[in-house]
């Protein structure tokens, strides 16, 4: 290596990033390809070490290189090169930007990872193990430090340093015969400890130890003495994970305990079976209703038998609810109403009596407290954590109270709400459908809780682009709300607000505008002019005016909403800042870009102070600044701003996020205005390819990007190519229209 820090004349060592028993890992630069890599160097051994010991370590290192270099899977670290330089064995790998699971636990101050993260990691590692095991390769040292989660959520297994090919028994015997520790005590399988034959099921045991630790915060045998740990693995049944963390799903605990079986034959057969069990656990109900000895059932309206949880209830307490939400465009729906099933009409099936004993009151109270804690997390915008709490409470309520108990359904409603707010509308829709069907069965179709679930179902249908389906549901819910609650009830007005918003998505702009105006007037009369819900609807009125091209009126309305929100909520409230952003949009549309630039600079300063420089809303304001700089002809400044915003969005949101692609298109626009059409073409093509990959070839946004690309080709003089692209876009647009999309 010499003094230059250059290995093999190619890899320049920059920073030491890890040190272990076998050697060191460096961040390095590949001078030939100009990329950063990780280089693992075998630790040099002094002359006092036994030569056979040195020989085995060097052989193990070479074996790691050969085994790892043969693996090509998204869940396994890529090996680029290996060799020997000046007596130093080295391995060149991809440089991973992320944290290993041990570091993630340290970052979390020893607390376990969120359940969703545990399951996601389990699925990804299982897929990688299935790939390696099917190639006859056993890792033999799976532990949290050897599993890395990247910034984008991808998970990779590292360090096949003591892996072996399953058929190569002789080499394994030579290694183990030296007395070298093959594995890490907290994660070693019983057969490793006993020196028995090891196969892929040993990796499954070690992975069970990893899952146990990231799910509970402690390894299965949390002892200071290494020998005691080894004896624990060999002889002692592990404590069930839910003893450490009660909210863990039952299916996950069962999987972990099966992985930790002492005998390999009692573990899952292979990683493929493990993957199937994890997938089944994610989609199946977390608990099955328990069938107990029948007991006398309460009698309800019309002499009908009632579920056991209605016993002793007269008028009934109110269902635990979510409270009113004011986040545009959908403020949400609060839960209310009695816990007594309503009479059914027509062919609605009778609910099946739930034959279980009355639950302990203290358990019900404890679950109500945890439910409320989940609601508090949601109000703070901590939706992933809220979802984890609600999923656990829903499972325990189902087990304790039954699947149709209002408390269980209230928790499942909140699970759906958190799924919607974390970008999983399809999953939310399935959960809302379940809650809706159960509430119709138990409470009746017109019960406020049933209508709340149906209204949220309509909202996620809109999120999924199914605006016609959303319209039908909103219309039906509105009819029921007006019939049972009255036209001016806040829940009725909330439904009409959502319906107005959805009408604009159907292209019925005049209808949307008129309904929004009516709702705004009614909310001002019922709730007051400065109530957040009133201002949400006035914001929607301004949006409808903009869609109708009435920008002067839209500007005036946005300004009034911004002033009212600053007065009612405070100038730094996100809703007040959002209205100021829309004022800037309106100014730009009216050709008043100099004013828009001043407004956006002030807004960026406030957003940065309140939410930080990389917050999506801060970046949205910066995007608006770049657009208006371009409108003023200040294209060099506009291009610099657009590039900076694009890079930040790519880092924060991902390369294929719609906002990132909008910024990339703005970069292309700036390049075109500066006459740099070749560079612009490359950007337009990147945007078009990403949109086609994510949205489909005939999506309107994809077609618009292809038109941009064709225009750029025209500017470069490639007229025939441009004409052919225009023709393809026209055909796809016609097919989309005729297909009824």
Secondary structure as GFF3:
##gff-version 3
##sequence-region A 1 741
A	DSSP	beta_strand	6	7	.	.	.	ID=ss1
A	DSSP	beta_strand	11	19	.	.	.	ID=ss2
A	DSSP	beta_strand	23	30	.	.	.	ID=ss3
A	DSSP	beta_strand	35	42	.	.	.	ID=ss4
A	DSSP	alpha_helix	51	69	.	.	.	ID=ss5
A	DSSP	beta_strand	79	85	.	.	.	ID=ss6
A	DSSP	beta_strand	88	94	.	.	.	ID=ss7
A	DSSP	beta_strand	98	100	.	.	.	ID=ss8
A	DSSP	alpha_helix	101	107	.	.	.	ID=ss9
A	DSSP	alpha_helix	115	134	.	.	.	ID=ss10
A	DSSP	beta_strand	137	138	.	.	.	ID=ss11
A	DSSP	three_ten_helix	144	146	.	.	.	ID=ss12
A	DSSP	beta_strand	147	150	.	.	.	ID=ss13
A	DSSP	beta_strand	155	157	.	.	.	ID=ss14
A	DSSP	beta_strand	164	165	.	.	.	ID=ss15
A	DSSP	alpha_helix	169	176	.	.	.	ID=ss16
A	DSSP	three_ten_helix	185	187	.	.	.	ID=ss17
A	DSSP	alpha_helix	190	193	.	.	.	ID=ss18
A	DSSP	alpha_helix	200	216	.	.	.	ID=ss19
A	DSSP	alpha_helix	226	235	.	.	.	ID=ss20
A	DSSP	alpha_helix	241	244	.	.	.	ID=ss21
A	DSSP	alpha_helix	250	259	.	.	.	ID=ss22
A	DSSP	three_ten_helix	264	266	.	.	.	ID=ss23
A	DSSP	alpha_helix	271	283	.	.	.	ID=ss24
A	DSSP	three_ten_helix	301	303	.	.	.	ID=ss25
A	DSSP	three_ten_helix	308	310	.	.	.	ID=ss26
A	DSSP	alpha_helix	361	379	.	.	.	ID=ss27
A	DSSP	alpha_helix	383	401	.	.	.	ID=ss28
A	DSSP	alpha_helix	406	421	.	.	.	ID=ss29
A	DSSP	alpha_helix	425	442	.	.	.	ID=ss30
A	DSSP	alpha_helix	448	463	.	.	.	ID=ss31
A	DSSP	alpha_helix	467	484	.	.	.	ID=ss32
A	DSSP	alpha_helix	490	505	.	.	.	ID=ss33
A	DSSP	alpha_helix	509	526	.	.	.	ID=ss34
A	DSSP	alpha_helix	532	547	.	.	.	ID=ss35
A	DSSP	alpha_helix	551	569	.	.	.	ID=ss36
A	DSSP	alpha_helix	574	589	.	.	.	ID=ss37
A	DSSP	alpha_helix	593	611	.	.	.	ID=ss38
A	DSSP	alpha_helix	616	631	.	.	.	ID=ss39
A	DSSP	alpha_helix	635	653	.	.	.	ID=ss40
A	DSSP	alpha_helix	658	673	.	.	.	ID=ss41
A	DSSP	alpha_helix	677	695	.	.	.	ID=ss42
A	DSSP	alpha_helix	700	715	.	.	.	ID=ss43
A	DSSP	alpha_helix	719	738	.	.	.	ID=ss44
###
